[in-house]
Every structure is written in structure tokens, then in C-alpha cells.
Amino acid sequence: MELRKPILIVLLVLSLVAMACGVNINLPMTKVKTGPTVTDDISVPLLKDINTVADLTLAFGAGELNLSSGAKDALVSGTATYNVSDFKPKVSIDGSNIRVEQGDLNIDGIPNFTEDVKNVWDLKLGPTPMKLHINAGAYQGRYELGGLSLQDLDVTDGASDVRLAFSDSNLVEMNTLRYQTGASDVRLTGLANANFDIMIFRGGAGNYVLDFTGTLKRDATVNIESGISTVTIIIPKGVAAKVTFTGGLSNVTYEGTSWQKNGDEYSQTGSGPSIRIIVNMGVGTLDLRNK
């Protein structure tokens, strides 16, 4: 993906907000200097002690981040392709703590990203147990995390366009799945396959889809908070679920005959493990669906 106009728009909006708060900004717009396109290999070896859980952080700024399973004999393997020299990635390893991060962009003023700027990471992860942290900015993320062994997953990003899927089962029980985002378009699918105990989702102003298809192996608790947004929750028919809504001036809609409404609580009956969801919204729409 090229760095297109939305990134610039976000920066301009932030500038306008700051001025509205009485802060004067006199920084010039500075064009990001591009050079030849370079592709670097990224490789992180497996930990020497197979019983140690890796703590992996991916720190990414602007661009496109693609992540999936499939690394062979490595914790992380893949490439970074970029044409801004400051974007050169860095890898640091301190025992079981591994950090792969994008280089800092050093310019004076507000960066003006043009369509010529390129920054793409294509990474694969190995199946060994790990805690995965993704810290990103204004970017496009495409994540296929099925078939990994994630004990914890923590994603924090800004203005983003993200599609995250667990098409296959997580190979271990996950303690906490945490996702915090800003003005974004985020779709999370196959969430039952993540096999988490607790999920925490925090959103700002955006469009968010949380799809709990997959195989639910144990009871799960989900806590959702968002501002001015549209939140869609998809739960398959036959899965026991209870959704409690709290918040401001929001509209709640539900699709399908399985949902039963009782005040601010919506439930459907089912067999096996159950999902308990608490939604706290500011202004927006909560849409409950079956699949």
C-alpha cells in the first residue's frame, strides 16, 4: 500500500483540533524525501530455551503491515520494503524480549506524505508460544493469526485500516486479547478461534466489526468501549451469549430471531461455552447480528 491522502488528512485534523484548543502551531509542511526502494530481510531466531515464552513487540509507523503464521525455524521472518532511508527497521533482542521497530522519521515540520512514499512489512511468525504486542500509527494492517501460539495479544494503533483474522484455532489458551484504536476502520474475525479468557476493545471514532465466529472452547468475557462509532457484533446462532449495553445517546439494532431483549440486555440461548459482552458507547450505533 502506498501512503495516501488519508494520512495527511489525519495530520491536518489533529492540527485543527490543536488550534481549536488554543494552541498555535507554526510548523511548516515538509515533504518526506524518498530514495531508491530497498528490501531488507527481517529474521529473528528461535529462543534457545524452548520452554521460554517469547515477548515480541512490532513497532510500526505509517505504511502497510502484513502478518501471518508460517515462519520455519524462526520466531520472525520476512521483509521490509521502503524508499525512505529513515524507515530502515531495527531488531533488538534482550533475552526473551524481542523488538522489531521501524526507524524514526527525522524531519523538521509536519511530514507531508506523498503517493511516492513506500513502507511495507511482510512478516511471518513461528508457532512457538509468545506474547505479541503490535504498536502502530496511521497504517493498513492485514493479520492472519490462526495457527499461532499466542498467550497474549495486545494491539495499539492510531488512524488505521485493519483486518485481523483467526481463521484457524490459536494453539494455546490466550489470557487477554487487548485492542486499542483511534479513528479507524477495524474488522476482527474468527474471534472464537483466538481462545481468549478476556477481550478488551477500546475505540474512538470509527467503524468496528467484532465477529465471534469459530470454535468457542471455553467461556469468554468481552469489554467494549467506544466513542462516536458504529460497532457491529456478530455471534453465530446456537452460541450462548449475553450483551449488556450502557452509554449515551446510541442506537441499538439487532438482526435475526435468536436475540431476546430485556431492558438494556440482549441474549441468545445456546449450548456449550458462552460469551459475556459489556458494551459502553458514547454516541453511535450498536448492531447485533447472527451468522
C-alpha positions as a Python dict, from the first residue, in 0.01 Angstrom:
ca = {
    (1, 'M'): (0, 0, 0),
    (2, 'E'): (121, 348, -76),
    (3, 'L'): (95, 624, 185),
    (4, 'R'): (-206, 808, 54),
    (5, 'K'): (-408, 1116, 136),
    (6, 'P'): (-583, 977, 450),
    (7, 'I'): (-261, 1002, 649),
    (8, 'L'): (-225, 1367, 554),
    (9, 'I'): (-590, 1429, 636),
    (10, 'V'): (-542, 1283, 985),
    (11, 'L'): (-245, 1508, 1046),
    (12, 'L'): (-444, 1811, 932),
    (13, 'V'): (-737, 1719, 1157),
    (14, 'L'): (-506, 1687, 1454),
    (15, 'S'): (-362, 2027, 1373),
    (16, 'L'): (-709, 2184, 1357),
    (17, 'V'): (-805, 2026, 1688),
    (18, 'A'): (-493, 2164, 1850),
    (19, 'M'): (-570, 2515, 1719),
    (20, 'A'): (-925, 2487, 1848),
    (21, 'C'): (-780, 2422, 2191),
    (22, 'G'): (-585, 2748, 2179),
    (23, 'V'): (-251, 2605, 2069),
    (24, 'N'): (-70, 2791, 1794),
    (25, 'I'): (117, 2565, 1551),
    (26, 'N'): (357, 2730, 1310),
    (27, 'L'): (540, 2426, 1182),
    (28, 'P'): (582, 2408, 803),
    (29, 'M'): (464, 2117, 593),
    (30, 'T'): (774, 1921, 493),
    (31, 'K'): (781, 1675, 206),
    (32, 'V'): (921, 1337, 302),
    (33, 'K'): (1228, 1271, 90),
    (34, 'T'): (1222, 941, -96),
    (35, 'G'): (1510, 747, -245),
    (36, 'P'): (1566, 411, -411),
    (37, 'T'): (1339, 127, -299),
    (38, 'V'): (1523, -111, -66),
    (39, 'T'): (1417, -454, 62),
    (40, 'D'): (1571, -574, 389),
    (41, 'D'): (1539, -923, 531),
    (42, 'I'): (1400, -943, 885),
    (43, 'S'): (1487, -1256, 1080),
    (44, 'V'): (1463, -1337, 1449),
    (45, 'P'): (1587, -1682, 1556),
    (46, 'L'): (1400, -1913, 1790),
    (47, 'L'): (1480, -1879, 2158),
    (48, 'K'): (1743, -2122, 2280),
    (49, 'D'): (1521, -2238, 2567),
    (50, 'I'): (1211, -2392, 2410),
    (51, 'N'): (1025, -2359, 2741),
    (52, 'T'): (1064, -1979, 2747),
    (53, 'V'): (776, -1768, 2617),
    (54, 'A'): (890, -1500, 2372),
    (55, 'D'): (774, -1144, 2434),
    (56, 'L'): (760, -991, 2084),
    (57, 'T'): (689, -626, 2002),
    (58, 'L'): (633, -499, 1648),
    (59, 'A'): (658, -118, 1640),
    (60, 'F'): (539, 21, 1306),
    (61, 'G'): (461, 375, 1199),
    (62, 'A'): (297, 450, 865),
    (63, 'G'): (256, 215, 571),
    (64, 'E'): (141, -143, 531),
    (65, 'L'): (200, -424, 779),
    (66, 'N'): (116, -781, 675),
    (67, 'L'): (146, -1055, 934),
    (68, 'S'): (73, -1429, 925),
    (69, 'S'): (192, -1766, 1051),
    (70, 'G'): (438, -1982, 862),
    (71, 'A'): (790, -1890, 977),
    (72, 'K'): (1009, -2202, 962),
    (73, 'D'): (1282, -2249, 1221),
    (74, 'A'): (1247, -1883, 1323),
    (75, 'L'): (1044, -1667, 1556),
    (76, 'V'): (1003, -1398, 1289),
    (77, 'S'): (1098, -1400, 922),
    (78, 'G'): (1012, -1172, 632),
    (79, 'T'): (1100, -850, 456),
    (80, 'A'): (1069, -473, 488),
    (81, 'T'): (1045, -277, 164),
    (82, 'Y'): (1080, 102, 184),
    (83, 'N'): (1206, 406, -3),
    (84, 'V'): (1265, 645, 288),
    (85, 'S'): (1603, 574, 447),
    (86, 'D'): (1477, 668, 795),
    (87, 'F'): (1228, 379, 776),
    (88, 'K'): (1503, 116, 793),
    (89, 'P'): (1386, -139, 1053),
    (90, 'K'): (1583, -231, 1364),
    (91, 'V'): (1581, -558, 1558),
    (92, 'S'): (1683, -579, 1924),
    (93, 'I'): (1694, -894, 2137),
    (94, 'D'): (1731, -896, 2514),
    (95, 'G'): (1677, -1248, 2644),
    (96, 'S'): (1315, -1337, 2570),
    (97, 'N'): (1223, -975, 2486),
    (98, 'I'): (1235, -906, 2113),
    (99, 'R'): (1157, -576, 1945),
    (100, 'V'): (1128, -515, 1570),
    (101, 'E'): (1075, -146, 1504),
    (102, 'Q'): (1059, 99, 1219),
    (103, 'G'): (1331, 362, 1217),
    (104, 'D'): (1241, 715, 1328),
    (105, 'L'): (1148, 971, 1064),
    (106, 'N'): (1371, 1273, 1125),
    (107, 'I'): (1238, 1591, 960),
    (108, 'D'): (1165, 1947, 1063),
    (109, 'G'): (795, 2029, 1048),
    (110, 'I'): (482, 1827, 978),
    (111, 'P'): (551, 1539, 737),
    (112, 'N'): (375, 1564, 402),
    (113, 'F'): (343, 1203, 280),
    (114, 'T'): (306, 1174, -96),
    (115, 'E'): (195, 880, -307),
    (116, 'D'): (561, 810, -381),
    (117, 'V'): (638, 701, -23),
    (118, 'K'): (657, 324, 27),
    (119, 'N'): (686, 129, 351),
    (120, 'V'): (569, -234, 356),
    (121, 'W'): (647, -511, 605),
    (122, 'D'): (563, -871, 512),
    (123, 'L'): (629, -1088, 817),
    (124, 'K'): (561, -1446, 924),
    (125, 'L'): (564, -1574, 1282),
    (126, 'G'): (666, -1915, 1412),
    (127, 'P'): (436, -2147, 1614),
    (128, 'T'): (632, -2126, 1942),
    (129, 'P'): (447, -1973, 2241),
    (130, 'M'): (467, -1594, 2253),
    (131, 'K'): (313, -1274, 2379),
    (132, 'L'): (260, -1043, 2082),
    (133, 'H'): (242, -663, 2102),
    (134, 'I'): (171, -452, 1792),
    (135, 'N'): (218, -76, 1825),
    (136, 'A'): (133, 113, 1507),
    (137, 'G'): (33, 454, 1377),
    (138, 'A'): (-162, 553, 1066),
    (139, 'Y'): (-133, 240, 856),
    (140, 'Q'): (-300, -55, 687),
    (141, 'G'): (-277, -386, 873),
    (142, 'R'): (-361, -731, 741),
    (143, 'Y'): (-320, -1000, 1005),
    (144, 'E'): (-387, -1374, 980),
    (145, 'L'): (-307, -1509, 1326),
    (146, 'G'): (-465, -1854, 1315),
    (147, 'G'): (-234, -2145, 1389),
    (148, 'L'): (-5, -1947, 1620),
    (149, 'S'): (53, -1997, 1993),
    (150, 'L'): (-42, -1658, 2136),
    (151, 'Q'): (-64, -1639, 2513),
    (152, 'D'): (-147, -1267, 2496),
    (153, 'L'): (-224, -1030, 2209),
    (154, 'D'): (-202, -652, 2252),
    (155, 'V'): (-266, -417, 1956),
    (156, 'T'): (-247, -39, 1983),
    (157, 'D'): (-283, 176, 1674),
    (158, 'G'): (-397, 517, 1554),
    (159, 'A'): (-584, 608, 1237),
    (160, 'S'): (-584, 265, 1077),
    (161, 'D'): (-746, 26, 834),
    (162, 'V'): (-710, -321, 987),
    (163, 'R'): (-837, -668, 905),
    (164, 'L'): (-737, -918, 1174),
    (165, 'A'): (-844, -1282, 1149),
    (166, 'F'): (-812, -1610, 1334),
    (167, 'S'): (-911, -1842, 1050),
    (168, 'D'): (-772, -2138, 1247),
    (169, 'S'): (-753, -2205, 1619),
    (170, 'N'): (-495, -2043, 1841),
    (171, 'L'): (-283, -2338, 1955),
    (172, 'V'): (-276, -2236, 2323),
    (173, 'E'): (-516, -2071, 2564),
    (174, 'M'): (-490, -1693, 2542),
    (175, 'N'): (-513, -1492, 2862),
    (176, 'T'): (-604, -1147, 2727),
    (177, 'L'): (-676, -1008, 2381),
    (178, 'R'): (-650, -630, 2400),
    (179, 'Y'): (-714, -391, 2111),
    (180, 'Q'): (-699, -12, 2141),
    (181, 'T'): (-751, 209, 1836),
    (182, 'G'): (-843, 560, 1725),
    (183, 'A'): (-1034, 689, 1424),
    (184, 'S'): (-1018, 360, 1240),
    (185, 'D'): (-1190, 100, 1029),
    (186, 'V'): (-1124, -228, 1211),
    (187, 'R'): (-1266, -573, 1141),
    (188, 'L'): (-1177, -865, 1371),
    (189, 'T'): (-1298, -1207, 1254),
    (190, 'G'): (-1282, -1563, 1382),
    (191, 'L'): (-1251, -1432, 1738),
    (192, 'A'): (-1383, -1753, 1896),
    (193, 'N'): (-1075, -1927, 1750),
    (194, 'A'): (-848, -1691, 1946),
    (195, 'N'): (-939, -1895, 2256),
    (196, 'F'): (-910, -1597, 2493),
    (197, 'D'): (-1031, -1565, 2850),
    (198, 'I'): (-1078, -1186, 2841),
    (199, 'M'): (-1104, -947, 2548),
    (200, 'I'): (-1081, -569, 2589),
    (201, 'F'): (-1160, -341, 2294),
    (202, 'R'): (-1122, 39, 2312),
    (203, 'G'): (-1215, 253, 2015),
    (204, 'G'): (-1252, 622, 1936),
    (205, 'A'): (-1450, 747, 1637),
    (206, 'G'): (-1466, 471, 1382),
    (207, 'N'): (-1631, 166, 1233),
    (208, 'Y'): (-1563, -156, 1422),
    (209, 'V'): (-1674, -513, 1348),
    (210, 'L'): (-1617, -787, 1606),
    (211, 'D'): (-1701, -1126, 1458),
    (212, 'F'): (-1703, -1416, 1707),
    (213, 'T'): (-1724, -1698, 1455),
    (214, 'G'): (-1502, -2001, 1503),
    (215, 'T'): (-1496, -2267, 1774),
    (216, 'L'): (-1562, -2139, 2125),
    (217, 'K'): (-1378, -2376, 2361),
    (218, 'R'): (-1442, -2201, 2694),
    (219, 'D'): (-1643, -1917, 2848),
    (220, 'A'): (-1520, -1574, 2742),
    (221, 'T'): (-1572, -1218, 2868),
    (222, 'V'): (-1559, -915, 2637),
    (223, 'N'): (-1546, -549, 2739),
    (224, 'I'): (-1605, -289, 2465),
    (225, 'E'): (-1575, 89, 2498),
    (226, 'S'): (-1607, 336, 2211),
    (227, 'G'): (-1684, 699, 2135),
    (228, 'I'): (-1868, 823, 1827),
    (229, 'S'): (-1874, 500, 1634),
    (230, 'T'): (-2057, 211, 1476),
    (231, 'V'): (-1993, -123, 1649),
    (232, 'T'): (-2114, -446, 1490),
    (233, 'I'): (-2107, -766, 1695),
    (234, 'I'): (-2155, -1096, 1512),
    (235, 'I'): (-2225, -1414, 1710),
    (236, 'P'): (-2322, -1743, 1541),
    (237, 'K'): (-2662, -1892, 1610),
    (238, 'G'): (-2653, -2162, 1875),
    (239, 'V'): (-2381, -1990, 2080),
    (240, 'A'): (-2497, -1876, 2423),
    (241, 'A'): (-2437, -1503, 2452),
    (242, 'K'): (-2541, -1208, 2666),
    (243, 'V'): (-2477, -845, 2567),
    (244, 'T'): (-2529, -564, 2819),
    (245, 'F'): (-2539, -210, 2683),
    (246, 'T'): (-2455, 105, 2877),
    (247, 'G'): (-2373, 450, 2750),
    (248, 'G'): (-2510, 767, 2596),
    (249, 'L'): (-2730, 853, 2302),
    (250, 'S'): (-2678, 542, 2096),
    (251, 'N'): (-2900, 329, 1876),
    (252, 'V'): (-2913, -48, 1929),
    (253, 'T'): (-3032, -271, 1646),
    (254, 'Y'): (-3042, -648, 1627),
    (255, 'E'): (-3084, -883, 1336),
    (256, 'G'): (-3221, -1235, 1348),
    (257, 'T'): (-3479, -1414, 1559),
    (258, 'S'): (-3231, -1552, 1813),
    (259, 'W'): (-3189, -1228, 2008),
    (260, 'Q'): (-3411, -1162, 2308),
    (261, 'K'): (-3429, -812, 2459),
    (262, 'N'): (-3478, -736, 2827),
    (263, 'G'): (-3415, -369, 2904),
    (264, 'D'): (-3054, -294, 2812),
    (265, 'E'): (-2966, -662, 2794),
    (266, 'Y'): (-2973, -875, 2480),
    (267, 'S'): (-2926, -1250, 2490),
    (268, 'Q'): (-2949, -1563, 2283),
    (269, 'T'): (-2966, -1919, 2407),
    (270, 'G'): (-2725, -2189, 2305),
    (271, 'S'): (-2526, -2486, 2419),
    (272, 'G'): (-2162, -2515, 2523),
    (273, 'P'): (-1940, -2228, 2639),
    (274, 'S'): (-2087, -1876, 2648),
    (275, 'I'): (-1980, -1522, 2564),
    (276, 'R'): (-2049, -1233, 2805),
    (277, 'I'): (-2018, -889, 2643),
    (278, 'I'): (-2041, -548, 2810),
    (279, 'V'): (-2064, -251, 2573),
    (280, 'N'): (-2016, 110, 2684),
    (281, 'M'): (-2068, 359, 2399),
    (282, 'G'): (-2082, 734, 2369),
    (283, 'V'): (-2279, 827, 2058),
    (284, 'G'): (-2329, 583, 1774),
    (285, 'T'): (-2486, 255, 1672),
    (286, 'L'): (-2456, -92, 1820),
    (287, 'D'): (-2559, -359, 1570),
    (288, 'L'): (-2607, -719, 1689),
    (289, 'R'): (-2610, -992, 1425),
    (290, 'N'): (-2623, -1369, 1389),
    (291, 'K'): (-2416, -1570, 1144),
}
